[in-house]
Amino acid sequence: MPGAVTKRDLVKTIAENTGLKQGDIQKVVQVLLDSIIAEIAGGKRIELRDFGVFEARRKKARIARNPRTGESVHVGERLVPHFKAGRLMKLSLNGK
């Protein structure tokens, strides 16, 4: 796979396709991303039909091992971000 697409690349593509200023697009994209983070942190799910679902999932506490020393380390319970692809994204990825 080629290199990653950055937020700047997305802003540039949207600006080219809409004719809007990159500065305005950048603000909208940033507010969108900040809103997704805030809602997930607040315990809500973000459902974007046919694109996917963003949510926080709880990971149980566990005992891990430091690979350098072999020492056991307690890792507490925590929330981690999770994304599940929607129907159209799955179809697109599989060339359908």
Rosetta blueprint (number, residue, H / E / L):
1 M L
2 P L
3 G L
4 A L
5 V L
6 T L
7 K H
8 R H
9 D H
10 L H
11 V H
12 K H
13 T H
14 I H
15 A H
16 E H
17 N H
18 T H
19 G L
20 L L
21 K L
22 Q H
23 G H
24 D H
25 I H
26 Q H
27 K H
28 V H
29 V H
30 Q H
31 V H
32 L H
33 L H
34 D H
35 S H
36 I H
37 I H
38 A H
39 E H
40 I H
41 A H
42 G L
43 G L
44 K L
45 R L
46 I E
47 E E
48 L E
49 R L
50 D L
51 F L
52 G E
53 V E
54 F E
55 E E
56 A E
57 R E
58 R E
59 K E
60 K L
61 A L
62 R E
63 I E
64 A E
65 R E
66 N L
67 P L
68 R L
69 T L
70 G L
71 E L
72 S E
73 V E
74 H E
75 V E
76 G L
77 E L
78 R E
79 L E
80 V E
81 P E
82 H E
83 F E
84 K E
85 A E
86 G L
87 R H
88 L H
89 M H
90 K H
91 L H
92 S H
93 L H
94 N L
95 G L
96 K L
